[in-house]
Amino acid sequence: MTGTALKTTLILLTLSLLTGCKTLNLMQDKKEETLQDRLKAYQSTVRWGYPGQAYNFLRQDIAAKTPVPLT
């Protein structure tokens, strides 16, 4: 390979790696945002005294086995 072709290949490889890292970071940010939204909703539900609605945050298999308390 000539020097120019090698440099071009290295630049393209570096750019593709950097683009992949940014994509992973965006996916992590989305997960954190979703988690924060869910935590805020749970906090609001528990704070205002709706224990029956708090059971909506359980996994489906656990929620099916757990009775909802009457308050």
Secondary structure, DSSP 8 states (H G I E B T S, - for coil): --HHHHHHHHHHHHHHHHHHHHHHHHHHHHHHHHHHHHHHHHHHHHHTT-HHHHGGGS-HHHHHHS-----
